[in-house]
C-alpha cells in the first residue's frame, strides 16, 4: 500500500487523451468552416481547462471516496 513517487507524475494519460480528442474536434470544426477563429480560441481554452481538471485518484483515495462518499 505504498504510494511510489513514480506513480505521482505530472503526466495523466486520460487527461492527455481527452485533450487530444477535444482539440481534434475543435480544429476539425474550424477547418470545416462551422466555427471562426474567436470561437476556436475559446474552445481551445475550454479544452485545456477540462483536460486539466481530470485527476486519477490513488488506490487508497478511491477506497476513502467509496467509504465516505
CHARMM-style PDB file with segment names, atoms N, HN, CA, C and O in Angstrom:
ATOM      1  N   UNK     1       0.802  -1.195   0.000  1.00  0.00      PROA
ATOM      2  CA  UNK     1       0.000   0.000   0.000  1.00  0.00      PROA
ATOM      3  C   UNK     1       0.844   1.259   0.000  1.00  0.00      PROA
ATOM      4  O   UNK     1       0.395   2.313   0.450  1.00  0.00      PROA
ATOM      5  N   UNK     2       2.034   1.158  -0.489  1.00  0.00      PROA
ATOM      6  HN  UNK     2       2.399   0.302  -0.854  1.00  0.00      PROA
ATOM      7  CA  UNK     2       2.891   2.333  -0.578  1.00  0.00      PROA
ATOM      8  C   UNK     2       2.582   3.085  -1.860  1.00  0.00      PROA
ATOM      9  O   UNK     2       2.345   2.479  -2.904  1.00  0.00      PROA
ATOM     10  N   UNK     3       2.587   4.392  -1.775  1.00  0.00      PROA
ATOM     11  HN  UNK     3       2.779   4.884  -0.927  1.00  0.00      PROA
ATOM     12  CA  UNK     3       2.434   5.217  -2.962  1.00  0.00      PROA
ATOM     13  C   UNK     3       3.821   5.591  -3.435  1.00  0.00      PROA
ATOM     14  O   UNK     3       4.548   6.309  -2.748  1.00  0.00      PROA
ATOM     15  N   UNK     4       4.186   5.108  -4.597  1.00  0.00      PROA
ATOM     16  HN  UNK     4       3.596   4.524  -5.155  1.00  0.00      PROA
ATOM     17  CA  UNK     4       5.531   5.380  -5.086  1.00  0.00      PROA
ATOM     18  C   UNK     4       5.588   6.760  -5.723  1.00  0.00      PROA
ATOM     19  O   UNK     4       4.578   7.304  -6.169  1.00  0.00      PROA
ATOM     20  N   UNK     5       6.781   7.300  -5.753  1.00  0.00      PROA
ATOM     21  HN  UNK     5       7.601   6.858  -5.391  1.00  0.00      PROA
ATOM     22  CA  UNK     5       6.982   8.620  -6.353  1.00  0.00      PROA
ATOM     23  C   UNK     5       6.773   8.546  -7.858  1.00  0.00      PROA
ATOM     24  O   UNK     5       6.350   9.523  -8.475  1.00  0.00      PROA
ATOM     25  N   UNK     6       7.068   7.391  -8.453  1.00  0.00      PROA
ATOM     26  HN  UNK     6       7.412   6.597  -7.952  1.00  0.00      PROA
ATOM     27  CA  UNK     6       6.923   7.244  -9.892  1.00  0.00      PROA
ATOM     28  C   UNK     6       5.463   7.351 -10.329  1.00  0.00      PROA
ATOM     29  O   UNK     6       5.189   7.849 -11.421  1.00  0.00      PROA
ATOM     30  N   UNK     7       4.528   6.897  -9.509  1.00  0.00      PROA
ATOM     31  HN  UNK     7       4.750   6.492  -8.622  1.00  0.00      PROA
ATOM     32  CA  UNK     7       3.117   6.926  -9.900  1.00  0.00      PROA
ATOM     33  C   UNK     7       2.514   8.326  -9.802  1.00  0.00      PROA
ATOM     34  O   UNK     7       1.469   8.589 -10.395  1.00  0.00      PROA
ATOM     35  N   UNK     8       3.151   9.215  -9.070  1.00  0.00      PROA
ATOM     36  HN  UNK     8       4.001   9.002  -8.588  1.00  0.00      PROA
ATOM     37  CA  UNK     8       2.607  10.570  -8.935  1.00  0.00      PROA
ATOM     38  C   UNK     8       3.329  11.523  -9.871  1.00  0.00      PROA
ATOM     39  O   UNK     8       3.896  12.523  -9.430  1.00  0.00      PROA
ATOM     40  N   UNK     9       3.309  11.218 -11.156  1.00  0.00      PROA
ATOM     41  HN  UNK     9       2.848  10.407 -11.514  1.00  0.00      PROA
ATOM     42  CA  UNK     9       3.953  12.075 -12.144  1.00  0.00      PROA
ATOM     43  C   UNK     9       2.966  13.124 -12.640  1.00  0.00      PROA
ATOM     44  O   UNK     9       1.782  13.096 -12.306  1.00  0.00      PROA
ATOM     45  N   UNK    10       3.471  14.031 -13.430  1.00  0.00      PROA
ATOM     46  HN  UNK    10       4.433  14.054 -13.701  1.00  0.00      PROA
ATOM     47  CA  UNK    10       2.627  15.101 -13.945  1.00  0.00      PROA
ATOM     48  C   UNK    10       1.887  14.688 -15.212  1.00  0.00      PROA
ATOM     49  O   UNK    10       1.026  15.427 -15.688  1.00  0.00      PROA
ATOM     50  N   UNK    11       2.203  13.532 -15.759  1.00  0.00      PROA
ATOM     51  HN  UNK    11       2.903  12.931 -15.372  1.00  0.00      PROA
ATOM     52  CA  UNK    11       1.575  13.070 -16.995  1.00  0.00      PROA
ATOM     53  C   UNK    11       0.384  12.199 -16.664  1.00  0.00      PROA
ATOM     54  O   UNK    11       0.525  11.157 -16.023  1.00  0.00      PROA
ATOM     55  N   UNK    12      -0.772  12.618 -17.093  1.00  0.00      PROA
ATOM     56  HN  UNK    12      -0.887  13.464 -17.614  1.00  0.00      PROA
ATOM     57  CA  UNK    12      -2.002  11.866 -16.888  1.00  0.00      PROA
ATOM     58  C   UNK    12      -2.495  11.413 -18.268  1.00  0.00      PROA
ATOM     59  O   UNK    12      -2.948  12.248 -19.052  1.00  0.00      PROA
ATOM     60  N   UNK    13      -2.419  10.126 -18.583  1.00  0.00      PROA
ATOM     61  HN  UNK    13      -2.051   9.448 -17.946  1.00  0.00      PROA
ATOM     62  CA  UNK    13      -2.794   9.684 -19.924  1.00  0.00      PROA
ATOM     63  C   UNK    13      -4.263   9.902 -20.256  1.00  0.00      PROA
ATOM     64  O   UNK    13      -4.597  10.146 -21.416  1.00  0.00      PROA
ATOM     65  N   UNK    14      -5.137   9.822 -19.281  1.00  0.00      PROA
ATOM     66  HN  UNK    14      -4.866   9.624 -18.339  1.00  0.00      PROA
ATOM     67  CA  UNK    14      -6.565  10.047 -19.546  1.00  0.00      PROA
ATOM     68  C   UNK    14      -6.808  11.508 -19.905  1.00  0.00      PROA
ATOM     69  O   UNK    14      -7.520  11.804 -20.865  1.00  0.00      PROA
ATOM     70  N   UNK    15      -6.223  12.416 -19.142  1.00  0.00      PROA
ATOM     71  HN  UNK    15      -5.645  12.176 -18.362  1.00  0.00      PROA
ATOM     72  CA  UNK    15      -6.386  13.844 -19.421  1.00  0.00      PROA
ATOM     73  C   UNK    15      -5.767  14.204 -20.767  1.00  0.00      PROA
ATOM     74  O   UNK    15      -6.312  15.027 -21.502  1.00  0.00      PROA
ATOM     75  N   UNK    16      -4.629  13.590 -21.091  1.00  0.00      PROA
ATOM     76  HN  UNK    16      -4.187  12.921 -20.493  1.00  0.00      PROA
ATOM     77  CA  UNK    16      -3.985  13.857 -22.375  1.00  0.00      PROA
ATOM     78  C   UNK    16      -4.855  13.381 -23.531  1.00  0.00      PROA
ATOM     79  O   UNK    16      -4.967  14.068 -24.547  1.00  0.00      PROA
ATOM     80  N   UNK    17      -5.471  12.210 -23.384  1.00  0.00      PROA
ATOM     81  HN  UNK    17      -5.380  11.652 -22.560  1.00  0.00      PROA
ATOM     82  CA  UNK    17      -6.348  11.688 -24.431  1.00  0.00      PROA
ATOM     83  C   UNK    17      -7.575  12.574 -24.614  1.00  0.00      PROA
ATOM     84  O   UNK    17      -7.986  12.842 -25.743  1.00  0.00      PROA
ATOM     85  N   UNK    18      -8.156  13.024 -23.518  1.00  0.00      PROA
ATOM     86  HN  UNK    18      -7.822  12.806 -22.600  1.00  0.00      PROA
ATOM     87  CA  UNK    18      -9.313  13.917 -23.597  1.00  0.00      PROA
ATOM     88  C   UNK    18      -8.918  15.225 -24.273  1.00  0.00      PROA
ATOM     89  O   UNK    18      -9.673  15.755 -25.088  1.00  0.00      PROA
ATOM     90  N   UNK    19      -7.745  15.746 -23.941  1.00  0.00      PROA
ATOM     91  HN  UNK    19      -7.131  15.316 -23.278  1.00  0.00      PROA
ATOM     92  CA  UNK    19      -7.272  16.982 -24.559  1.00  0.00      PROA
ATOM     93  C   UNK    19      -7.102  16.816 -26.067  1.00  0.00      PROA
ATOM     94  O   UNK    19      -7.526  17.676 -26.838  1.00  0.00      PROA
ATOM     95  N   UNK    20      -6.489  15.720 -26.485  1.00  0.00      PROA
ATOM     96  HN  UNK    20      -6.145  15.021 -25.858  1.00  0.00      PROA
ATOM     97  CA  UNK    20      -6.280  15.487 -27.913  1.00  0.00      PROA
ATOM     98  C   UNK    20      -7.614  15.361 -28.649  1.00  0.00      PROA
ATOM     99  O   UNK    20      -7.770  15.904 -29.742  1.00  0.00      PROA
ATOM    100  N   UNK    21      -8.567  14.654 -28.062  1.00  0.00      PROA
ATOM    101  HN  UNK    21      -8.440  14.213 -27.174  1.00  0.00      PROA
ATOM    102  CA  UNK    21      -9.875  14.479 -28.712  1.00  0.00      PROA
ATOM    103  C   UNK    21     -10.607  15.815 -28.821  1.00  0.00      PROA
ATOM    104  O   UNK    21     -11.158  16.136 -29.874  1.00  0.00      PROA
ATOM    105  N   UNK    22     -10.616  16.597 -27.735  1.00  0.00      PROA
ATOM    106  HN  UNK    22     -10.168  16.336 -26.880  1.00  0.00      PROA
ATOM    107  CA  UNK    22     -11.305  17.889 -27.777  1.00  0.00      PROA
ATOM    108  C   UNK    22     -10.642  18.857 -28.739  1.00  0.00      PROA
ATOM    109  O   UNK    22     -11.329  19.599 -29.442  1.00  0.00      PROA
ATOM    110  N   UNK    23      -9.310  18.860 -28.782  1.00  0.00      PROA
ATOM    111  HN  UNK    23      -8.752  18.258 -28.211  1.00  0.00      PROA
ATOM    112  CA  UNK    23      -8.606  19.723 -29.730  1.00  0.00      PROA
ATOM    113  C   UNK    23      -8.862  19.290 -31.169  1.00  0.00      PROA
ATOM    114  O   UNK    23      -9.022  20.135 -32.050  1.00  0.00      PROA
ATOM    115  N   UNK    24      -8.901  17.988 -31.414  1.00  0.00      PROA
ATOM    116  HN  UNK    24      -8.771  17.302 -30.698  1.00  0.00      PROA
ATOM    117  CA  UNK    24      -9.176  17.495 -32.764  1.00  0.00      PROA
ATOM    118  C   UNK    24     -10.579  17.888 -33.219  1.00  0.00      PROA
ATOM    119  O   UNK    24     -10.778  18.272 -34.371  1.00  0.00      PROA
ATOM    120  N   UNK    25     -11.543  17.791 -32.317  1.00  0.00      PROA
ATOM    121  HN  UNK    25     -11.381  17.479 -31.381  1.00  0.00      PROA
ATOM    122  CA  UNK    25     -12.905  18.204 -32.663  1.00  0.00      PROA
ATOM    123  C   UNK    25     -12.959  19.701 -32.945  1.00  0.00      PROA
ATOM    124  O   UNK    25     -13.594  20.131 -33.908  1.00  0.00      PROA
ATOM    125  N   UNK    26     -12.300  20.487 -32.117  1.00  0.00      PROA
ATOM    126  HN  UNK    26     -11.784  20.138 -31.335  1.00  0.00      PROA
ATOM    127  CA  UNK    26     -12.315  21.942 -32.296  1.00  0.00      PROA
ATOM    128  C   UNK    26     -11.651  22.347 -33.605  1.00  0.00      PROA
ATOM    129  O   UNK    26     -12.188  23.166 -34.352  1.00  0.00      PROA
ATOM    130  N   UNK    27     -10.494  21.779 -33.880  1.00  0.00      PROA
ATOM    131  HN  UNK    27     -10.058  21.114 -33.274  1.00  0.00      PROA
ATOM    132  CA  UNK    27      -9.781  22.129 -35.118  1.00  0.00      PROA
ATOM    133  C   UNK    27     -10.537  21.606 -36.335  1.00  0.00      PROA
ATOM    134  O   UNK    27     -10.572  22.264 -37.375  1.00  0.00      PROA
ATOM    135  N   UNK    28     -11.144  20.427 -36.208  1.00  0.00      PROA
ATOM    136  HN  UNK    28     -11.116  19.893 -35.363  1.00  0.00      PROA
ATOM    137  CA  UNK    28     -11.939  19.897 -37.304  1.00  0.00      PROA
ATOM    138  C   UNK    28     -13.134  20.780 -37.630  1.00  0.00      PROA
ATOM    139  O   UNK    28     -13.432  21.015 -38.801  1.00  0.00      PROA
ATOM    140  N   UNK    29     -13.818  21.268 -36.603  1.00  0.00      PROA
ATOM    141  HN  UNK    29     -13.576  21.077 -35.652  1.00  0.00      PROA
ATOM    142  CA  UNK    29     -14.947  22.177 -36.842  1.00  0.00      PROA
ATOM    143  C   UNK    29     -14.481  23.477 -37.499  1.00  0.00      PROA
ATOM    144  O   UNK    29     -15.187  24.043 -38.333  1.00  0.00      PROA
ATOM    145  N   UNK    30     -13.306  23.940 -37.124  1.00  0.00      PROA
ATOM    146  HN  UNK    30     -12.732  23.480 -36.446  1.00  0.00      PROA
ATOM    147  CA  UNK    30     -12.778  25.169 -37.734  1.00  0.00      PROA
ATOM    148  C   UNK    30     -12.402  24.932 -39.194  1.00  0.00      PROA
ATOM    149  O   UNK    30     -12.696  25.764 -40.053  1.00  0.00      PROA
ATOM    150  N   UNK    31     -11.761  23.812 -39.476  1.00  0.00      PROA
ATOM    151  HN  UNK    31     -11.523  23.136 -38.779  1.00  0.00      PROA
ATOM    152  CA  UNK    31     -11.360  23.524 -40.848  1.00  0.00      PROA
ATOM    153  C   UNK    31     -12.556  23.279 -41.761  1.00  0.00      PROA
ATOM    154  O   UNK    31     -12.492  23.560 -42.958  1.00  0.00      PROA
ATOM    155  N   UNK    32     -13.638  22.759 -41.207  1.00  0.00      PROA
ATOM    156  HN  UNK    32     -13.689  22.531 -40.234  1.00  0.00      PROA
ATOM    157  CA  UNK    32     -14.850  22.556 -41.997  1.00  0.00      PROA
ATOM    158  C   UNK    32     -15.653  23.841 -42.183  1.00  0.00      PROA
ATOM    159  O   UNK    32     -16.594  23.878 -42.976  1.00  0.00      PROA
ATOM    160  N   UNK    33     -15.291  24.879 -41.463  1.00  0.00      PROA
ATOM    161  HN  UNK    33     -14.527  24.849 -40.818  1.00  0.00      PROA
ATOM    162  CA  UNK    33     -15.944  26.162 -41.632  1.00  0.00      PROA
ATOM    163  C   UNK    33     -17.147  26.391 -40.751  1.00  0.00      PROA
ATOM    164  O   UNK    33     -17.888  27.352 -40.960  1.00  0.00      PROA
ATOM    165  N   UNK    34     -17.363  25.525 -39.762  1.00  0.00      PROA
ATOM    166  HN  UNK    34     -16.762  24.744 -39.593  1.00  0.00      PROA
ATOM    167  CA  UNK    34     -18.509  25.689 -38.878  1.00  0.00      PROA
ATOM    168  C   UNK    34     -18.284  26.765 -37.816  1.00  0.00      PROA
ATOM    169  O   UNK    34     -19.237  27.405 -37.370  1.00  0.00      PROA
ATOM    170  N   UNK    35     -17.034  26.966 -37.412  1.00  0.00      PROA
ATOM    171  HN  UNK    35     -16.260  26.447 -37.774  1.00  0.00      PROA
ATOM    172  CA  UNK    35     -16.731  27.967 -36.382  1.00  0.00      PROA
ATOM    173  C   UNK    35     -15.591  28.852 -36.863  1.00  0.00      PROA
ATOM    174  O   UNK    35     -14.776  28.438 -37.688  1.00  0.00      PROA
ATOM    175  N   UNK    36     -15.542  30.075 -36.339  1.00  0.00      PROA
ATOM    176  HN  UNK    36     -16.204  30.411 -35.669  1.00  0.00      PROA
ATOM    177  CA  UNK    36     -14.487  31.013 -36.687  1.00  0.00      PROA
ATOM    178  C   UNK    36     -13.321  30.930 -35.711  1.00  0.00      PROA
ATOM    179  O   UNK    36     -13.306  30.108 -34.794  1.00  0.00      PROA
ATOM    180  N   UNK    37     -12.345  31.806 -35.937  1.00  0.00      PROA
ATOM    181  HN  UNK    37     -12.358  32.473 -36.681  1.00  0.00      PROA
ATOM    182  CA  UNK    37     -11.145  31.802 -35.107  1.00  0.00      PROA
ATOM    183  C   UNK    37     -11.438  32.180 -33.651  1.00  0.00      PROA
ATOM    184  O   UNK    37     -10.897  31.531 -32.755  1.00  0.00      PROA
ATOM    185  N   UNK    38     -12.269  33.197 -33.365  1.00  0.00      PROA
ATOM    186  HN  UNK    38     -12.708  33.724 -34.092  1.00  0.00      PROA
ATOM    187  CA  UNK    38     -12.528  33.507 -31.951  1.00  0.00      PROA
ATOM    188  C   UNK    38     -13.178  32.347 -31.189  1.00  0.00      PROA
ATOM    189  O   UNK    38     -12.844  32.094 -30.032  1.00  0.00      PROA
ATOM    190  N   UNK    39     -14.096  31.655 -31.838  1.00  0.00      PROA
ATOM    191  HN  UNK    39     -14.367  31.860 -32.778  1.00  0.00      PROA
ATOM    192  CA  UNK    39     -14.739  30.507 -31.196  1.00  0.00      PROA
ATOM    193  C   UNK    39     -13.728  29.370 -31.023  1.00  0.00      PROA
ATOM    194  O   UNK    39     -13.772  28.649 -30.026  1.00  0.00      PROA
ATOM    195  N   UNK    40     -12.819  29.208 -31.987  1.00  0.00      PROA
ATOM    196  HN  UNK    40     -12.783  29.794 -32.796  1.00  0.00      PROA
ATOM    197  CA  UNK    40     -11.776  28.193 -31.882  1.00  0.00      PROA
ATOM    198  C   UNK    40     -10.883  28.458 -30.675  1.00  0.00      PROA
ATOM    199  O   UNK    40     -10.536  27.531 -29.943  1.00  0.00      PROA
ATOM    200  N   UNK    41     -10.515  29.702 -30.469  1.00  0.00      PROA
ATOM    201  HN  UNK    41     -10.796  30.455 -31.063  1.00  0.00      PROA
ATOM    202  CA  UNK    41      -9.673  30.054 -29.326  1.00  0.00      PROA
ATOM    203  C   UNK    41     -10.397  29.745 -28.023  1.00  0.00      PROA
ATOM    204  O   UNK    41      -9.796  29.206 -27.094  1.00  0.00      PROA
ATOM    205  N   UNK    42     -11.676  30.080 -27.947  1.00  0.00      PROA
ATOM    206  HN  UNK    42     -12.164  30.518 -28.702  1.00  0.00      PROA
ATOM    207  CA  UNK    42     -12.458  29.797 -26.743  1.00  0.00      PROA
ATOM    208  C   UNK    42     -12.554  28.289 -26.516  1.00  0.00      PROA
ATOM    209  O   UNK    42     -12.426  27.833 -25.379  1.00  0.00      PROA
ATOM    210  N   UNK    43     -12.776  27.509 -27.571  1.00  0.00      PROA
ATOM    211  HN  UNK    43     -12.880  27.879 -28.494  1.00  0.00      PROA
ATOM    212  CA  UNK    43     -12.857  26.058 -27.429  1.00  0.00      PROA
ATOM    213  C   UNK    43     -11.523  25.447 -27.002  1.00  0.00      PROA
ATOM    214  O   UNK    43     -11.502  24.476 -26.245  1.00  0.00      PROA
ATOM    215  N   UNK    44     -10.412  26.006 -27.478  1.00  0.00      PROA
ATOM    216  HN  UNK    44     -10.429  26.795 -28.092  1.00  0.00      PROA
ATOM    217  CA  UNK    44      -9.097  25.510 -27.060  1.00  0.00      PROA
ATOM    218  C   UNK    44      -8.883  25.786 -25.577  1.00  0.00      PROA
ATOM    219  O   UNK    44      -8.371  24.928 -24.857  1.00  0.00      PROA
ATOM    220  N   UNK    45      -9.268  26.965 -25.115  1.00  0.00      PROA
ATOM    221  HN  UNK    45      -9.684  27.662 -25.700  1.00  0.00      PROA
ATOM    222  CA  UNK    45      -9.131  27.291 -23.691  1.00  0.00      PROA
ATOM    223  C   UNK    45     -10.013  26.377 -22.844  1.00  0.00      PROA
ATOM    224  O   UNK    45      -9.582  25.889 -21.799  1.00  0.00      PROA
ATOM    225  N   UNK    46     -11.245  26.146 -23.292  1.00  0.00      PROA
ATOM    226  HN  UNK    46     -11.595  26.543 -24.140  1.00  0.00      PROA
ATOM    227  CA  UNK    46     -12.151  25.254 -22.564  1.00  0.00      PROA
ATOM    228  C   UNK    46     -11.598  23.828 -22.562  1.00  0.00      PROA
ATOM    229  O   UNK    46     -11.703  23.131 -21.553  1.00  0.00      PROA
ATOM    230  N   UNK    47     -11.016  23.387 -23.671  1.00  0.00      PROA
ATOM    231  HN  UNK    47     -10.931  23.953 -24.492  1.00  0.00      PROA
ATOM    232  CA  UNK    47     -10.424  22.051 -23.741  1.00  0.00      PROA
ATOM    233  C   UNK    47      -9.275  21.904 -22.747  1.00  0.00      PROA
ATOM    234  O   UNK    47      -9.145  20.871 -22.090  1.00  0.00      PROA
ATOM    235  N   UNK    48      -8.445  22.937 -22.638  1.00  0.00      PROA
ATOM    236  HN  UNK    48      -8.550  23.777 -23.172  1.00  0.00      PROA
ATOM    237  CA  UNK    48      -7.341  22.896 -21.679  1.00  0.00      PROA
ATOM    238  C   UNK    48      -7.850  22.843 -20.245  1.00  0.00      PROA
ATOM    239  O   UNK    48      -7.292  22.133 -19.409  1.00  0.00      PROA
ATOM    240  N   UNK    49      -8.908  23.594 -19.964  1.00  0.00      PROA
ATOM    241  HN  UNK    49      -9.361  24.171 -20.643  1.00  0.00      PROA
ATOM    242  CA  UNK    49      -9.465  23.582 -18.612  1.00  0.00      PROA
ATOM    243  C   UNK    49     -10.095  22.234 -18.262  1.00  0.00      PROA
ATOM    244  O   UNK    49      -9.930  21.737 -17.148  1.00  0.00      PROA
ATOM    245  N   UNK    50     -10.805  21.654 -19.205  1.00  0.00      PROA
ATOM    246  HN  UNK    50     -10.938  22.057 -20.110  1.00  0.00      PROA
ATOM    247  CA  UNK    50     -11.430  20.353 -18.963  1.00  0.00      PROA
ATOM    248  C   UNK    50     -10.365  19.279 -18.755  1.00  0.00      PROA
ATOM    249  O   UNK    50     -10.452  18.483 -17.820  1.00  0.00      PROA
ATOM    250  N   UNK    51      -9.364  19.263 -19.630  1.00  0.00      PROA
ATOM    251  HN  UNK    51      -9.293  19.910 -20.389  1.00  0.00      PROA
ATOM    252  CA  UNK    51      -8.314  18.244 -19.504  1.00  0.00      PROA
ATOM    253  C   UNK    51      -7.499  18.441 -18.231  1.00  0.00      PROA
ATOM    254  O   UNK    51      -7.052  17.467 -17.625  1.00  0.00      PROA
ATOM    255  N   UNK    52      -7.305  19.677 -17.824  1.00  0.00      PROA
ATOM    256  HN  UNK    52      -7.668  20.469 -18.316  1.00  0.00      PROA
ATOM    257  CA  UNK    52      -6.550  19.941 -16.608  1.00  0.00      PROA
ATOM    258  C   UNK    52      -7.295  19.586 -15.340  1.00  0.00      PROA
ATOM    259  O   UNK    52      -6.683  19.406 -14.288  1.00  0.00      PROA
ATOM    260  N   UNK    53      -8.601  19.485 -15.429  1.00  0.00      PROA
ATOM    261  HN  UNK    53      -9.098  19.632 -16.284  1.00  0.00      PROA
ATOM    262  CA  UNK    53      -9.390  19.193 -14.236  1.00  0.00      PROA
ATOM    263  C   UNK    53      -9.537  17.693 -13.977  1.00  0.00      PROA
ATOM    264  O   UNK    53     -10.016  17.297 -12.915  1.00  0.00      PROA
ATOM    265  N   UNK    54      -9.134  16.862 -14.926  1.00  0.00      PROA
ATOM    266  HN  UNK    54      -8.744  17.184 -15.789  1.00  0.00      PROA
ATOM    267  CA  UNK    54      -9.252  15.410 -14.757  1.00  0.00      PROA
ATOM    268  C   UNK    54      -8.080  14.920 -13.918  1.00  0.00      PROA
ATOM    269  O   UNK    54      -6.920  15.188 -14.228  1.00  0.00      PROA
ATOM    270  N   UNK    55      -8.401  14.207 -12.864  1.00  0.00      PROA
ATOM    271  HN  UNK    55      -9.344  13.989 -12.612  1.00  0.00      PROA
ATOM    272  CA  UNK    55      -7.373  13.651 -11.985  1.00  0.00      PROA
ATOM    273  C   UNK    55      -7.678  12.189 -11.732  1.00  0.00      PROA
ATOM    274  O   UNK    55      -8.838  11.781 -11.673  1.00  0.00      PROA
ATOM    275  N   UNK    56      -6.629  11.414 -11.583  1.00  0.00      PROA
ATOM    276  HN  UNK    56      -5.687  11.745 -11.630  1.00  0.00      PROA
ATOM    277  CA  UNK    56      -6.776   9.997 -11.262  1.00  0.00      PROA
ATOM    278  C   UNK    56      -6.404   9.821  -9.802  1.00  0.00      PROA
ATOM    279  O   UNK    56      -5.306  10.189  -9.387  1.00  0.00      PROA
ATOM    280  N   UNK    57      -7.314   9.261  -9.025  1.00  0.00      PROA
ATOM    281  HN  UNK    57      -8.206   8.961  -9.362  1.00  0.00      PROA
ATOM    282  CA  UNK    57      -7.075   9.063  -7.596  1.00  0.00      PROA
ATOM    283  C   UNK    57      -6.184   7.847  -7.378  1.00  0.00      PROA
ATOM    284  O   UNK    57      -6.245   6.879  -8.136  1.00  0.00      PROA
ATOM    285  N   UNK    58      -5.355   7.904  -6.337  1.00  0.00      PROA
ATOM    286  HN  UNK    58      -5.305   8.690  -5.722  1.00  0.00      PROA
ATOM    287  CA  UNK    58      -4.586   6.737  -5.938  1.00  0.00      PROA
ATOM    288  C   UNK    58      -5.539   5.678  -5.402  1.00  0.00      PROA
ATOM    289  O   UNK    58      -6.700   5.965  -5.110  1.00  0.00      PROA
ATOM    290  N   UNK    59      -5.043   4.459  -5.276  1.00  0.00      PROA
ATOM    291  HN  UNK    59      -4.100   4.226  -5.514  1.00  0.00      PROA
ATOM    292  CA  UNK    59      -5.899   3.354  -4.845  1.00  0.00      PROA
ATOM    293  C   UNK    59      -6.505   3.599  -3.463  1.00  0.00      PROA
ATOM    294  O   UNK    59      -7.681   3.304  -3.248  1.00  0.00      PROA
ATOM    295  N   UNK    60      -5.726   4.129  -2.531  1.00  0.00      PROA
ATOM    296  HN  UNK    60      -4.771   4.369  -2.706  1.00  0.00      PROA
ATOM    297  CA  UNK    60      -6.255   4.344  -1.182  1.00  0.00      PROA
ATOM    298  C   UNK    60      -7.255   5.500  -1.158  1.00  0.00      PROA
ATOM    299  O   UNK    60      -8.153   5.521  -0.316  1.00  0.00      PROA
ATOM    300  N   UNK    61      -7.108   6.467  -2.079  1.00  0.00      PROA
ATOM    301  HN  UNK    61      -6.378   6.451  -2.763  1.00  0.00      PROA
ATOM    302  CA  UNK    61      -8.086   7.551  -2.162  1.00  0.00      PROA
ATOM    303  C   UNK    61      -9.425   7.051  -2.694  1.00  0.00      PROA
ATOM    304  O   UNK    61     -10.481   7.544  -2.297  1.00  0.00      PROA
ATOM    305  N   UNK    62      -9.377   6.081  -3.582  1.00  0.00      PROA
ATOM    306  HN  UNK    62      -8.519   5.680  -3.904  1.00  0.00      PROA
ATOM    307  CA  UNK    62     -10.614   5.502  -4.118  1.00  0.00      PROA
ATOM    308  C   UNK    62     -11.400   4.809  -3.008  1.00  0.00      PROA
ATOM    309  O   UNK    62     -12.626   4.912  -2.951  1.00  0.00      PROA
ATOM    310  N   UNK    63     -10.703   4.116  -2.143  1.00  0.00      PROA
ATOM    311  HN  UNK    63      -9.707   4.032  -2.189  1.00  0.00      PROA
ATOM    312  CA  UNK    63     -11.368   3.455  -1.020  1.00  0.00      PROA
ATOM    313  C   UNK    63     -12.023   4.439  -0.089  1.00  0.00      PROA
ATOM    314  O   UNK    63     -13.128   4.196   0.397  1.00  0.00      PROA
ATOM    315  N   UNK    64     -11.363   5.542   0.167  1.00  0.00      PROA
ATOM    316  HN  UNK    64     -10.466   5.739  -0.228  1.00  0.00      PROA
ATOM    317  CA  UNK    64     -11.938   6.572   1.027  1.00  0.00      PROA
ATOM    318  C   UNK    64     -13.150   7.219   0.383  1.00  0.00      PROA
ATOM    319  O   UNK    64     -14.127   7.539   1.060  1.00  0.00      PROA
ATOM    320  N   UNK    65     -13.084   7.412  -0.930  1.00  0.00      PROA
ATOM    321  HN  UNK    65     -12.290   7.152  -1.480  1.00  0.00      PROA
ATOM    322  CA  UNK    65     -14.219   8.008  -1.627  1.00  0.00      PROA
ATOM    323  C   UNK    65     -15.431   7.093  -1.566  1.00  0.00      PROA
ATOM    324  O   UNK    65     -16.554   7.563  -1.381  1.00  0.00      PROA
ATOM    325  N   UNK    66     -15.217   5.788  -1.720  1.00  0.00      PROA
ATOM    326  HN  UNK    66     -14.305   5.407  -1.871  1.00  0.00      PROA
ATOM    327  CA  UNK    66     -16.333   4.857  -1.668  1.00  0.00      PROA
ATOM    328  C   UNK    66     -16.884   4.727  -0.252  1.00  0.00      PROA
ATOM    329  O   UNK    66     -18.087   4.544  -0.066  1.00  0.00      PROA
ATOM    330  N   UNK    67     -16.014   4.821   0.736  1.00  0.00      PROA
ATOM    331  HN  UNK    67     -15.037   4.970   0.584  1.00  0.00      PROA
ATOM    332  CA  UNK    67     -16.446   4.665   2.119  1.00  0.00      PROA
ATOM    333  C   UNK    67     -17.203   5.894   2.609  1.00  0.00      PROA
ATOM    334  O   UNK    67     -18.287   5.782   3.182  1.00  0.00      PROA
ATOM    335  N   UNK    68     -16.617   7.072   2.375  1.00  0.00      PROA
ATOM    336  HN  UNK    68     -15.737   7.163   1.910  1.00  0.00      PROA
ATOM    337  CA  UNK    68     -17.195   8.299   2.911  1.00  0.00      PROA
ATOM    338  C   UNK    68     -18.058   9.027   1.890  1.00  0.00      PROA
ATOM    339  O   UNK    68     -18.820   9.919   2.265  1.00  0.00      PROA
ATOM    340  N   UNK    69     -17.965   8.678   0.625  1.00  0.00      PROA
ATOM    341  HN  UNK    69     -17.346   7.954   0.320  1.00  0.00      PROA
ATOM    342  CA  UNK    69     -18.695   9.406  -0.402  1.00  0.00      PROA
ATOM    343  C   UNK    69     -19.986   8.772  -0.673  1.00  0.00      PROA
ATOM    344  OT1 UNK    69     -20.744   9.251  -1.517  1.00  0.00      PROA
TER     345      UNK     69
END
